[in-house]
């Protein structure tokens, strides 16, 4: 039955597409091709007409927009036109626009772009409208909009087809208008404070200034590898060295990391640097900037996010990281003096750490685990350990800690600021420590930037610097649930892997190759000559033990990154029991969550629950591992979708 209904819907759609193209062909044959129109004189927008009705009543105006509804009633009809500011009704009568024009109007479709010229009036029901004297088809819509009652609600489709989302969902358009106003307000405030807006390179030889894995690319003309920037910091500091005392940049940065509700691989960052101030100066600036933007864009300093009110009008709380951990975890790191003691307290509180982590790293892990979620109201968390702050000045009175703060709201990090390190000798030592971490396998560690060190040796004044996540700021100020709701075109997985491979092949192929040839050449081959696998029967398991493991097919209902872990993914699974099963798996290095949603996987389902990052993991996702030149490769076992959830595997 469902299959028949789907076929019927496809046939209906094909018929609609056919009819719309036939209408366009007829117009073109008659020499009235709407796509040949190059401009239309728009005098007003919908909201301008409504707001100035008393002044405009009885006067002629012209508007243009998309026809969103149409009611044909014999010799007179109504339609609704949607433009940037909203929608307005138009009354279209045969006697006013002429018989031929009225016939043309009746053939127009929902979604067509039209120009309406006419007089402003109010209907008997009190609705401000346009009494049309001319209706001009400006662009033919060949693909129908989603059915109005249901709108465009499929989240994945909304992000992929943002143009349709903007048409169908008024609140989405409002979000992006507000985003533009927020960025303009930031510029307005900073320019008023004497800051200069500058631009720095996106393609860099050395991607530094943050702890993140970069994207890599190749520049053919120079035959050199480049990276996409992960931060704005190191070039802006060069400008401070050059004597530009207050600089800022708002721009895209790129981090080769996961996708979740708060992370996108390309996002908008603002960094600013001010000579002759420190991190306390950056706190004052942040507090004033947030208040200014909220007041200017929203008209209030009280904002509500997901039903929780946050007050930007009150003084922001200021607390050290050590005091935050003491307050929320009951652990005083002032009393912990050695790495051994830090590891012991971490084990006691079930805080997972890695072998390379030092005392300061473990303090940071405690903060993430116990304190972050409580920082709802605007809060500055100050004085981070030196191990996690490679570009920050040490506190003179306590060199284990740095003059750094992170700004939190809603439990999220909103900004990160330093009293900037301007000692080139100290900076070289910090880079050296980062290089050692890189050698130990930390792909997010920085590498030494010799040109930046040379700039510091020329001399940089005492400087305060800060980085703001613009997308998170917009999320909070627009009450948007996910970062993709405030990115007009978020990063999405390609709809078809084969199509994407063909596109990549076509782009990298020599110019003379045809697309068809490129597609024909795309063949996935596997070279196992340098692959190592674990020896067979390395750990013998008796048959009785093995037979007690309950291997089941599971369907992935939801999958997301665990917020405080770089490796763990949290799966919500249908195991056929009717009750959702949660399993955590450390495979984020190999898979993005969105790829796995909807897949059928293999899991052991009768293991006792195991706490991971404070979450009960009830089972194990099965993967295949191997080694390539000493590095682990991993493939999740993905089963045929025809296998039902709960099917037992023998």
C-alpha positions as CSV (number, residue, x, y, z in Angstrom):
1,X,0.0,0.0,0.0
2,X,2.8,2.4,1.0
3,X,4.7,1.6,-2.2
4,X,1.6,2.3,-4.3
5,X,1.1,5.6,-2.6
6,X,4.7,6.5,-3.2
7,X,4.4,5.7,-6.9
8,X,1.2,7.8,-7.1
9,X,3.0,10.8,-5.5
10,X,5.9,10.4,-7.9
11,X,3.5,10.4,-10.9
12,X,1.7,13.5,-9.5
13,X,5.0,15.3,-9.2
14,X,6.1,14.3,-12.7
15,X,2.8,15.6,-14.0
16,X,3.2,19.0,-12.1
17,X,6.8,19.3,-13.5
18,X,5.5,18.6,-17.0
19,X,2.7,21.2,-16.8
20,X,5.0,23.9,-15.5
21,X,7.5,23.3,-18.3
22,X,4.8,23.4,-20.9
23,X,3.6,26.7,-19.5
24,X,7.1,28.1,-19.8
25,X,7.5,26.7,-23.4
26,X,4.2,28.4,-24.4
27,X,5.4,31.8,-23.0
28,X,8.7,31.4,-24.8
29,X,7.0,30.6,-28.1
30,X,4.9,33.7,-27.7
31,X,8.0,35.8,-27.2
32,X,7.2,36.4,-23.5
33,X,10.1,34.5,-21.8
34,X,10.1,35.6,-18.2
35,X,13.8,34.7,-17.9
36,X,14.7,37.5,-20.4
37,X,13.4,40.2,-18.0
38,X,16.5,41.8,-16.4
39,X,15.0,44.2,-13.8
40,X,11.8,45.4,-12.1
41,X,11.2,48.7,-10.4
42,X,10.4,47.9,-6.8
43,X,9.2,51.0,-4.8
44,X,8.2,49.3,-1.5
45,X,8.4,46.1,0.5
46,X,5.4,44.5,2.2
47,X,6.1,45.7,5.7
48,X,6.9,49.2,4.6
49,X,3.4,49.4,3.0
50,X,1.7,48.0,6.2
51,X,3.7,50.3,8.5
52,X,3.0,53.4,6.4
53,X,-0.6,52.6,5.4
54,X,-2.1,56.0,6.4
55,X,0.5,57.8,4.2
56,X,0.2,55.3,1.3
57,X,-3.5,54.6,1.2
58,X,-4.8,55.2,-2.3
59,X,-1.3,55.7,-3.7
60,X,0.3,53.5,-6.3
61,X,3.2,51.2,-5.3
62,X,5.1,48.3,-6.9
63,X,6.3,45.2,-5.0
64,X,8.0,42.0,-6.1
65,X,8.2,38.6,-4.5
66,X,7.2,35.0,-4.5
67,X,3.5,34.0,-5.0
68,X,2.7,31.9,-1.9
69,X,-1.0,31.5,-2.4
70,X,-3.7,32.2,-5.0
71,X,-7.5,32.1,-4.9
72,X,-9.2,32.4,-8.3
73,X,-12.8,33.5,-8.0
74,X,-14.2,34.2,-11.5
75,X,-13.5,37.8,-12.5
76,X,-11.5,38.6,-9.4
77,X,-8.9,36.8,-7.4
78,X,-6.6,37.1,-4.4
79,X,-2.9,36.2,-4.1
80,X,-0.2,36.6,-1.4
81,X,3.2,37.9,-2.3
82,X,6.2,37.1,0.0
83,X,9.3,39.4,-0.1
84,X,12.2,40.0,2.3
85,X,10.1,41.7,5.0
86,X,7.1,39.4,5.0
87,X,3.9,38.9,2.9
88,X,1.1,41.1,1.6
89,X,-2.2,40.3,-0.1
90,X,-3.0,41.5,-3.6
91,X,-6.5,41.8,-5.1
92,X,-6.3,41.0,-8.8
93,X,-9.5,41.9,-10.9
94,X,-10.0,41.3,-14.6
95,X,-11.5,44.7,-15.1
96,X,-8.4,46.4,-13.6
97,X,-5.5,44.5,-15.3
98,X,-7.3,43.6,-18.6
99,X,-8.7,40.3,-19.9
100,X,-5.4,38.9,-21.4
101,X,-3.4,39.8,-18.4
102,X,-6.0,38.1,-16.2
103,X,-5.8,34.9,-18.2
104,X,-2.0,35.0,-17.8
105,X,-2.4,35.5,-14.0
106,X,-4.7,32.5,-13.7
107,X,-2.0,30.4,-15.3
108,X,0.6,31.5,-12.8
109,X,1.8,28.9,-10.2
110,X,2.5,29.0,-6.5
111,X,6.3,29.7,-6.3
112,X,6.4,32.0,-9.3
113,X,8.3,35.3,-8.8
114,X,5.9,38.2,-9.8
115,X,5.9,42.0,-9.8
116,X,2.6,43.7,-8.6
117,X,1.8,47.3,-9.3
118,X,-1.3,48.8,-7.8
119,X,-3.0,51.0,-5.2
120,X,-2.8,50.5,-1.4
121,X,-6.2,49.8,0.2
122,X,-7.8,48.0,3.1
123,X,-10.3,45.2,2.5
124,X,-13.7,44.9,4.2
125,X,-12.1,42.5,6.7
126,X,-9.4,45.1,7.5
127,X,-6.5,43.6,5.7
128,X,-4.0,46.0,4.1
129,X,-3.7,44.9,0.5
130,X,-2.6,46.0,-3.0
131,X,-5.4,46.6,-5.6
132,X,-3.4,45.4,-8.7
133,X,-3.2,47.4,-11.9
134,X,-0.4,45.3,-13.4
135,X,0.9,41.8,-12.7
136,X,4.2,40.8,-14.3
137,X,5.7,37.3,-14.3
138,X,9.4,37.8,-13.5
139,X,10.6,34.2,-13.0
140,X,8.8,30.8,-13.6
141,X,9.1,28.3,-10.8
142,X,9.6,24.9,-12.5
143,X,9.7,22.9,-9.3
144,X,6.8,23.1,-6.8
145,X,7.3,24.3,-3.2
146,X,6.6,21.8,-0.4
147,X,2.9,21.5,0.4
148,X,2.0,24.5,2.5
149,X,0.3,22.8,5.5
150,X,3.2,20.5,6.2
151,X,5.9,22.9,5.1
152,X,9.6,21.9,5.0
153,X,10.1,20.0,8.2
154,X,12.7,17.3,7.3
155,X,15.8,18.6,9.1
156,X,18.3,17.1,6.8
157,X,16.5,18.5,3.7
158,X,16.1,21.9,5.4
159,X,19.9,22.2,5.7
160,X,20.6,20.9,2.2
161,X,17.9,23.1,0.6
162,X,18.3,26.2,2.7
163,X,16.7,28.3,-0.2
164,X,13.5,26.3,0.3
165,X,13.8,26.5,4.1
166,X,14.0,30.3,3.9
167,X,10.9,30.5,1.7
168,X,8.8,28.1,3.8
169,X,9.8,29.0,7.3
170,X,9.6,32.6,8.3
171,X,11.5,32.1,11.6
172,X,14.5,30.7,9.7
173,X,14.8,33.9,7.6
174,X,14.5,35.9,10.8
175,X,17.4,34.0,12.3
176,X,19.7,34.9,9.4
177,X,18.6,38.5,9.3
178,X,19.5,38.6,13.1
179,X,22.8,36.9,12.4
180,X,23.7,39.7,9.9
181,X,22.6,42.4,12.4
182,X,24.7,40.7,15.2
183,X,27.9,40.8,13.1
184,X,27.2,44.4,12.1
185,X,26.7,45.3,15.7
186,X,30.0,43.7,16.7
187,X,31.8,45.8,14.0
188,X,29.9,48.9,15.1
189,X,31.1,48.4,18.8
190,X,34.7,47.6,18.0
191,X,35.1,50.3,15.4
192,X,33.8,52.8,18.0
193,X,36.5,51.5,20.4
194,X,39.3,52.3,17.9
195,X,39.8,48.8,16.5
196,X,40.8,48.3,12.9
197,X,39.3,45.4,10.9
198,X,41.9,43.5,9.0
199,X,42.2,40.3,6.8
200,X,44.8,37.6,7.2
201,X,45.6,34.5,5.1
202,X,43.4,31.4,5.0
203,X,46.0,29.2,3.2
204,X,49.0,28.8,5.5
205,X,52.1,26.7,5.6
206,X,51.8,26.3,9.4
207,X,48.3,26.1,11.0
208,X,48.8,27.3,14.6
209,X,47.1,29.3,17.3
210,X,44.7,26.5,18.4
211,X,44.5,22.9,19.4
212,X,42.9,21.4,16.3
213,X,43.6,19.1,13.3
214,X,43.8,21.1,10.1
215,X,42.6,20.4,6.6
216,X,45.4,20.0,4.1
217,X,45.5,20.9,0.4
218,X,48.1,21.3,-2.4
219,X,48.9,24.5,-4.2
220,X,49.8,23.5,-7.8
221,X,51.4,26.7,-8.9
222,X,54.1,26.5,-6.1
223,X,54.0,22.7,-5.9
224,X,53.6,23.1,-2.1
225,X,51.3,21.7,0.5
226,X,49.3,24.2,2.5
227,X,46.8,24.0,5.3
228,X,43.6,25.9,5.9
229,X,43.9,28.1,9.0
230,X,42.5,26.8,12.3
231,X,42.9,30.2,14.0
232,X,43.5,33.9,13.3
233,X,45.9,34.4,16.1
234,X,49.5,34.3,14.8
235,X,49.0,36.7,11.9
236,X,47.0,39.2,14.0
237,X,49.9,39.2,16.5
238,X,52.3,40.0,13.7
239,X,50.2,43.1,13.0
240,X,50.5,44.1,16.7
241,X,54.3,43.8,16.3
242,X,54.0,46.1,13.3
243,X,52.4,48.8,15.4
244,X,48.7,48.3,14.6
245,X,47.7,48.6,18.3
246,X,44.0,47.4,18.1
247,X,43.1,44.9,15.4
248,X,40.3,42.4,14.8
249,X,39.2,39.9,12.1
250,X,35.9,38.2,11.6
251,X,36.4,35.2,9.3
252,X,36.0,31.6,8.5
253,X,38.4,29.1,10.1
254,X,38.6,25.4,9.4
255,X,39.1,22.4,11.8
256,X,39.2,18.8,10.6
257,X,37.0,17.6,13.5
258,X,33.6,16.1,14.1
259,X,30.1,17.4,13.4
260,X,27.6,17.9,16.2
261,X,25.1,20.4,17.5
262,X,27.9,22.9,18.4
263,X,30.6,22.0,15.9
264,X,30.9,22.5,12.1
265,X,34.3,22.0,10.3
266,X,34.1,25.5,9.0
267,X,32.8,28.2,11.3
268,X,33.1,31.9,11.9
269,X,35.6,33.1,14.5
270,X,36.4,36.6,15.6
271,X,39.7,37.4,17.2
272,X,40.9,40.7,18.4
273,X,44.2,41.9,19.9
274,X,44.8,45.1,21.9
275,X,48.3,46.4,22.8
276,X,49.0,47.6,26.4
277,X,46.3,45.6,28.1
278,X,45.9,42.2,29.7
279,X,43.2,39.5,30.1
280,X,41.4,41.7,32.6
281,X,41.0,44.3,29.9
282,X,39.6,41.5,27.6
283,X,37.0,40.7,30.3
284,X,35.8,44.2,30.4
285,X,35.6,44.4,26.6
286,X,33.7,41.1,26.4
287,X,31.2,42.2,29.0
288,X,30.6,45.5,27.3
289,X,30.5,43.9,23.8
290,X,27.9,41.3,24.7
291,X,25.7,43.9,26.4
292,X,25.9,46.3,23.4
293,X,25.1,43.6,20.8
294,X,22.1,42.2,22.8
295,X,20.7,45.7,23.4
296,X,21.2,46.9,19.8
297,X,19.9,43.7,18.1
298,X,17.3,42.4,20.6
299,X,16.4,45.6,22.5
300,X,17.2,43.9,25.9
301,X,20.1,42.5,27.9
302,X,18.0,39.6,29.2
303,X,18.0,36.7,26.8
304,X,16.2,33.3,26.9
305,X,17.7,30.1,25.5
306,X,15.8,26.9,25.6
307,X,13.5,28.4,28.3
308,X,16.5,29.5,30.5
309,X,16.9,33.2,31.1
310,X,20.4,34.7,31.1
311,X,21.1,38.3,32.2
312,X,23.8,40.1,30.4
313,X,23.0,43.3,32.3
314,X,24.4,42.1,35.6
315,X,28.2,42.0,36.3
316,X,29.6,38.7,34.9
317,X,30.9,36.2,37.5
318,X,34.7,35.7,37.6
319,X,36.1,32.5,39.1
320,X,39.4,30.6,38.7
321,X,39.5,27.1,37.2
322,X,40.9,25.8,40.5
323,X,38.0,27.3,42.4
324,X,35.4,26.1,39.9
325,X,36.7,22.5,40.3
326,X,36.7,22.9,44.1
327,X,33.1,24.3,44.0
328,X,31.6,21.7,41.7
329,X,33.8,18.6,42.2
330,X,34.9,19.1,45.8
331,X,38.5,18.6,44.8
332,X,41.1,21.3,45.7
333,X,44.0,21.3,43.2
334,X,45.9,23.7,45.4
335,X,46.4,20.7,47.7
336,X,47.6,18.4,44.8
337,X,51.3,18.9,44.1
338,X,52.4,16.0,41.9
339,X,51.2,14.1,38.8
340,X,50.9,11.0,40.9
341,X,48.4,12.7,43.2
342,X,46.5,14.1,40.3
343,X,46.2,10.6,38.7
344,X,45.1,9.1,42.0
345,X,42.3,11.7,42.5
346,X,41.2,11.2,38.8
347,X,40.8,7.5,39.3
348,X,38.9,8.1,42.5
349,X,36.4,10.4,40.7
350,X,36.3,8.2,37.5
351,X,37.9,10.9,35.3
352,X,39.6,9.2,32.3
353,X,43.0,10.6,31.4
354,X,45.7,9.5,28.9
355,X,49.3,8.6,29.7
356,X,50.6,11.8,28.2
357,X,48.4,14.0,30.4
358,X,50.2,16.1,33.1
359,X,48.7,17.6,36.3
360,X,47.3,20.6,34.5
361,X,45.6,18.5,31.9
362,X,43.9,16.5,34.6
363,X,42.7,19.7,36.2
364,X,41.2,20.7,32.9
365,X,39.5,17.3,32.6
366,X,38.0,17.7,36.0
367,X,36.7,21.2,35.0
368,X,35.1,19.8,31.8
369,X,33.6,16.8,33.7
370,X,32.2,18.6,36.8
371,X,32.0,22.4,36.3
372,X,31.2,23.4,32.7
373,X,27.5,22.3,32.8
374,X,26.8,24.6,35.8
375,X,28.1,27.8,34.1
376,X,24.7,29.0,32.8
377,X,24.9,32.7,33.6
378,X,27.8,34.7,32.0
379,X,31.0,33.6,33.7
380,X,34.7,34.2,33.2
381,X,36.8,31.1,34.2
382,X,40.3,32.3,34.8
383,X,43.8,31.1,35.3
384,X,44.2,28.0,33.3
385,X,47.1,25.5,33.8
386,X,50.1,26.1,31.6
387,X,49.9,22.7,30.0
388,X,46.8,23.6,28.1
389,X,47.8,27.2,27.3
390,X,50.8,27.2,25.0
391,X,50.5,30.9,23.9
392,X,49.7,32.5,27.2
393,X,51.7,34.5,29.8
394,X,52.4,32.7,33.0
395,X,51.0,34.3,36.2
396,X,54.1,35.9,37.8
397,X,53.1,34.8,41.3
398,X,52.3,31.2,40.3
399,X,54.0,30.0,37.0
400,X,52.0,26.7,37.0
401,X,49.0,28.8,35.8
402,X,48.5,31.4,33.1
403,X,46.7,34.7,32.6
404,X,43.9,33.2,30.5
405,X,40.2,33.0,30.8
406,X,37.3,31.3,29.0
407,X,33.9,32.9,28.8
408,X,31.0,30.6,29.5
409,X,27.2,30.9,29.0
410,X,24.7,28.1,29.0
411,X,27.4,25.7,29.9
412,X,29.2,26.5,26.6
413,X,32.6,28.0,26.0
414,X,31.8,31.3,24.2
415,X,35.3,33.0,24.1
416,X,38.9,32.3,25.0
417,X,41.3,35.1,26.0
418,X,44.9,35.6,27.1
419,X,47.4,38.0,28.4
420,X,49.4,37.2,25.3
421,X,52.9,35.6,25.5
422,X,55.4,38.1,24.1
423,X,58.6,36.4,25.3
424,X,60.2,34.7,22.2
425,X,62.4,32.5,24.3
426,X,59.5,31.2,26.4
427,X,57.4,30.8,23.2
428,X,60.1,28.7,21.6
429,X,60.1,26.4,24.6
430,X,56.3,26.1,24.5
431,X,56.5,25.2,20.8
432,X,59.1,22.6,21.6
433,X,56.7,21.0,24.2
434,X,54.0,21.0,21.5
435,X,56.3,19.3,19.0
436,X,56.9,16.6,21.6
437,X,53.1,16.1,22.0
438,X,52.8,15.9,18.2
439,X,55.5,13.2,18.2
440,X,53.5,11.2,20.8
441,X,50.5,11.2,18.5
442,X,48.6,14.4,19.5
443,X,47.3,15.5,16.1
444,X,46.0,18.7,17.6
445,X,49.4,19.9,18.9
446,X,51.1,23.0,17.3
447,X,54.3,23.0,15.3
448,X,57.0,25.6,15.6
449,X,56.4,28.8,13.5
450,X,59.8,30.3,12.9
451,X,58.5,33.5,11.2
452,X,56.2,34.1,14.2
453,X,59.1,33.7,16.6
454,X,61.1,36.1,14.5
455,X,58.2,38.6,14.8
456,X,58.3,38.2,18.6
457,X,62.1,38.7,18.6
458,X,61.5,42.1,16.8
459,X,59.3,42.9,19.9
460,X,55.6,42.7,20.7
461,X,54.2,45.0,23.4
462,X,52.1,43.6,26.3
463,X,48.9,42.6,24.7
464,X,45.5,41.2,25.5
465,X,43.8,38.9,23.0
466,X,40.5,37.0,22.6
467,X,38.7,34.7,20.3
468,X,34.9,34.7,20.0
469,X,32.8,31.9,18.5
470,X,30.4,33.9,16.5
471,X,28.1,31.0,15.6
472,X,27.6,30.1,19.3
473,X,26.9,33.7,20.0
474,X,24.2,33.8,17.3
475,X,22.8,30.5,18.6
476,X,22.3,32.1,22.0
477,X,20.9,35.4,20.8
478,X,18.4,33.7,18.4
479,X,17.5,30.7,20.7
480,X,18.7,28.2,18.0
481,X,19.2,24.6,19.1
482,X,22.1,23.6,16.8
483,X,25.0,25.3,15.0
484,X,23.5,24.2,11.7
485,X,20.4,26.4,12.4
486,X,22.6,29.5,12.3
487,X,24.9,28.5,9.3
488,X,23.1,29.2,6.0
489,X,24.9,26.3,4.3
490,X,26.3,23.8,6.9
491,X,28.7,21.1,5.9
492,X,26.7,18.0,4.9
493,X,27.7,14.5,3.7
494,X,27.2,14.0,0.0
495,X,23.9,12.4,-1.0
496,X,25.7,9.8,-3.1
497,X,29.2,8.4,-2.5
498,X,29.6,7.4,-6.1
499,X,28.5,10.8,-7.4
500,X,30.9,12.5,-5.0
501,X,33.8,10.3,-6.2
502,X,32.9,11.1,-9.8
503,X,32.9,14.8,-9.0
504,X,36.3,14.6,-7.3
505,X,37.7,12.6,-10.2
506,X,36.4,15.1,-12.7
507,X,37.9,18.0,-10.8
508,X,41.3,16.5,-10.4
509,X,41.4,15.0,-14.0
510,X,43.3,16.8,-16.8
511,X,41.0,19.4,-18.6
512,X,40.7,17.3,-21.8
513,X,39.1,14.4,-20.0
514,X,35.4,14.2,-20.2
515,X,33.2,13.7,-17.1
516,X,32.1,10.4,-18.5
517,X,35.8,9.3,-18.7
518,X,36.4,10.5,-15.2
519,X,33.4,8.5,-13.9
520,X,34.6,5.4,-15.7
521,X,38.0,5.7,-14.1
522,X,36.6,5.9,-10.5
523,X,37.3,2.4,-9.2
524,X,38.0,1.7,-5.5
525,X,41.0,-0.6,-5.2
526,X,42.5,-2.0,-2.0
527,X,46.2,-2.6,-1.4
528,X,46.7,-4.9,1.6
529,X,50.4,-5.4,1.0
530,X,51.4,-3.2,4.0
531,X,48.6,-4.1,6.3
532,X,49.2,-6.0,9.5
533,X,46.5,-7.9,11.4
534,X,46.5,-9.4,14.8
535,X,47.7,-13.0,14.8
536,X,44.9,-15.5,14.6
537,X,43.9,-17.1,18.0
538,X,46.2,-14.8,19.8
539,X,43.9,-15.0,22.8
540,X,42.1,-18.3,22.9
541,X,38.5,-18.2,24.1
542,X,36.8,-21.5,24.9
543,X,33.6,-22.3,22.9
544,X,31.4,-22.1,26.0
545,X,32.4,-18.5,26.8
546,X,32.1,-17.5,23.1
547,X,28.6,-19.0,22.7
548,X,27.3,-17.0,25.6
549,X,27.9,-13.7,23.8
550,X,24.7,-12.4,22.3
551,X,25.5,-11.0,18.9
552,X,22.6,-8.9,17.5
553,X,21.8,-6.7,14.5
554,X,21.1,-3.2,15.7
555,X,19.7,-0.2,13.8
556,X,21.3,3.2,14.6
557,X,18.5,5.6,15.6
558,X,20.7,8.4,16.8
559,X,24.5,9.0,16.9
560,X,26.3,11.9,18.4
561,X,29.8,12.9,19.7
562,X,30.2,12.6,23.5
563,X,30.8,16.3,24.4
564,X,33.8,15.8,26.7
565,X,35.5,13.2,24.6
566,X,37.4,13.4,21.4
567,X,37.0,9.7,20.6
568,X,33.7,8.5,21.9
569,X,30.4,8.3,19.9
570,X,27.1,7.7,21.7
571,X,24.7,5.4,19.8
572,X,21.0,5.1,20.5
573,X,20.1,1.7,19.0
574,X,17.0,-0.3,18.1
575,X,17.9,-3.8,19.2
576,X,14.5,-5.3,18.5
577,X,13.4,-5.3,22.1
578,X,11.3,-2.1,21.9
579,X,13.5,-0.3,24.4
580,X,16.3,2.0,23.2
581,X,19.8,0.7,23.9
582,X,22.7,3.1,24.5
583,X,26.3,2.0,23.6
584,X,29.4,4.2,23.6
585,X,32.2,3.4,21.1
586,X,35.6,5.0,20.7
587,X,35.5,5.3,16.9
588,X,35.1,9.1,16.4
589,X,38.6,9.2,14.8
590,X,37.2,7.0,11.9
591,X,33.5,7.9,11.6
592,X,31.3,11.0,11.8
593,X,28.0,10.5,13.7
594,X,25.8,11.5,10.8
595,X,27.3,8.8,8.5
596,X,26.2,6.1,10.9
597,X,22.6,7.2,11.5
598,X,20.2,4.7,9.9
599,X,22.9,2.0,9.4
600,X,22.5,-1.6,10.6
601,X,25.5,-2.6,12.8
602,X,26.6,-5.6,14.8
603,X,26.7,-5.5,18.6
604,X,27.2,-7.7,21.6
605,X,24.1,-7.0,23.7
606,X,24.4,-9.0,26.9
607,X,27.4,-7.3,28.5
608,X,27.0,-5.6,31.9
609,X,26.6,-1.8,31.7
610,X,30.0,0.0,31.8
611,X,30.3,3.7,32.8
612,X,32.1,5.8,30.2
613,X,32.3,9.6,30.7
614,X,29.5,9.3,33.2
615,X,27.2,7.4,30.7
616,X,26.1,3.8,31.0
617,X,27.3,1.9,27.9
618,X,25.2,-1.3,27.5
619,X,27.1,-3.5,25.1
620,X,29.8,-3.3,22.4
621,X,29.7,-2.2,18.7
622,X,31.8,-4.7,16.7
623,X,34.6,-3.3,14.5
624,X,37.5,-4.8,12.5
625,X,40.9,-3.3,13.2
626,X,44.2,-3.6,11.5
627,X,47.6,-1.8,11.4
628,X,49.1,0.3,8.6
629,X,52.7,1.3,9.2
630,X,52.1,1.2,12.9
631,X,48.9,3.2,12.9
632,X,45.5,1.6,13.7
633,X,42.9,1.4,11.0
634,X,39.3,0.6,11.9
635,X,36.1,-0.4,10.1
636,X,32.7,-0.7,11.8
637,X,30.9,-3.9,10.6
638,X,27.9,-2.5,8.6
639,X,25.3,-5.1,7.8
640,X,22.7,-5.3,5.1
641,X,19.7,-3.1,5.8
642,X,17.4,-6.0,5.0
643,X,18.4,-7.6,8.3
644,X,15.8,-6.6,11.0
645,X,16.8,-5.1,14.3
646,X,17.3,-7.8,16.9
647,X,18.2,-10.6,14.5
648,X,20.6,-12.9,16.3
649,X,23.9,-13.7,14.6
650,X,25.5,-17.1,14.9
